[in-house]
Amino acid sequence: MLGPENDNEVNELKIRYNEFYTEFGHIYEVSTVLRKFRYLWEENYWETLFNIHENSMTSLNSAQKSDGNLPENIVLIKAIENGIEPKRERNDFSINHESFISLHHFFEKSYSLYLGRNLINDDIWALNESDLIERVLGGLDRFDVFRGNLFLDDEFFQLLQKVSWEEEAKDFFIKFHTLLIFFLFENHGKTELNFSNELINVLVLLSHSSAILSENFKINIQHVLKSYLTLFRIIQTEFSAFVDKKYYEGYIVCKNCDESYRLQENEAPYDFSRCSCGGDLKYISLP
């Protein structure tokens, strides 16, 4: 993955960045979106997310593979119930079953980024049983003040399927995503392509939501920009304010003195930084 320290790539990055800004910089909020993207790039958020993605098949999803007794995603269920089908072999930037799966996986990666470790079953329960995905689809970059389950009824999912793209917006989306991927990756192998496609699925879904929330059935450039602002907000989410802590039923144990503490209903492992003896803590879930 490219980083700001790769001096030999700086000139080409500047050229591509300036070309994009020359074409689209006059549009409201383009500068804001570019600035936020660059901040996440310079602070290595993207690199960390990609590393999580790269390890996802063996680490992030290991809990899901080893335990079938995990929650189903209610938003995905609602999408299926309202006729949103698996992906077809076409590239028209429409939503499909995969769009919702990608959003769910992106939340898992972002939560793993927040925790600074791989997810375990309790993490997945706490995340999945929250209303974060509903909040995001119904509130976009203001999801922190939105109560999702009040608004995402069957009509919302049905309207999503009626949205189409303005050609200008699709062109902007393709060019901006191309710029983003050029910043992120020096190599473009299978894993990088998979990460890119996941981002596309998430951004397409968020763009559709943005159109619906503005009572518009045509996605325009402002809807696309809103989807990127929402994506960047997800990456920096203070997850502790949203996940359902009651699913953390285990113990925190000091690595130094071996003292243990059973978490209470409204407590999570990340609420505790160190033991009173100064030792680091680890979380042990109940069997």
Secondary structure, 3 states (H helix, E strand, C coil): CCCCCCHHHHHHHHHHHHHHHHHHCCCCCHHHHHHHHHHHHHCCHHHHHHHHHHCHHHHHCHHHHHCCCCCCCHHHHHHHHCCCCCCCCCCCCCCCHHHHHHHHHHHHHHHHHHHCCCCCHHHHHHHHCCCHHHHHHHHHHHHHHCCHHHCCCHHHHHHHCCCEECHHHHHHHHHHHHHHHHHHCCCCCHHHHHHHHHHHHHHHHHHHHHHHHCCCCEECHHHHHHHHHHHHHHHCCCHHHCCCHHHCCCEEEECCCCCEEECCCCCCHHHCCCCCCCCCEEEECCC
